[in-house]
């Protein structure tokens, strides 16, 4: 079985950025009925996050 697509948005986003390009992929998945996984970034200063995104 193929892995589901995964999005990695920030858990807390300011109001002005609610409809940014970070939501485009999720909106597209929902419109076509494609299941996907969400990994919320709650703290970008953790070692786990730095392993995936060394620049922050």
C-alpha positions in Angstrom: 0.0 0.0 0.0 1.3 3.4 -0.9 1.9 6.0 1.8 -0.5 8.8 2.2 0.6 12.3 1.2 1.7 14.3 4.2 1.4 18.0 5.0 3.4 19.7 7.7 1.7 23.0 8.7 2.4 25.1 11.8 -0.1 24.5 14.6 -0.5 28.2 15.3 -0.8 30.6 12.4 -1.7 34.3 12.6 -5.0 35.4 11.2 -3.4 37.2 8.2 -1.7 33.9 7.1 -4.7 31.5 7.5 -5.3 31.2 3.7 -1.6 31.1 2.7 -0.1 28.7 0.2 0.4 26.2 3.0 -3.3 25.4 2.9 -3.5 25.0 -0.9 -2.4 21.3 -0.8 -4.9 20.4 2.0 -7.7 22.2 0.1 -6.9 20.3 -3.1 -6.7 17.0 -1.3 -10.1 17.6 0.3 -11.7 18.8 -3.0 -10.8 15.5 -4.8 -11.4 13.3 -1.8 -7.7 12.3 -1.4 -6.9 11.1 2.1 -3.8 12.7 3.6 -1.9 12.9 6.9 -1.2 16.1 8.9 1.9 16.5 11.1 1.4 19.8 13.0 4.6 21.7 13.9 4.0 22.7 17.5 7.5 23.8 18.3 10.0 24.4 15.5 12.9 24.6 17.9 12.9 20.9 18.7 15.7 18.5 17.6 13.1 16.4 15.7 12.0 19.4 13.6 15.6 20.5 13.0 16.4 17.0 11.6 13.7 17.5 9.0 14.3 21.3 8.4 17.8 22.3 9.5 17.1 26.0 8.5 14.1 26.4 10.8 
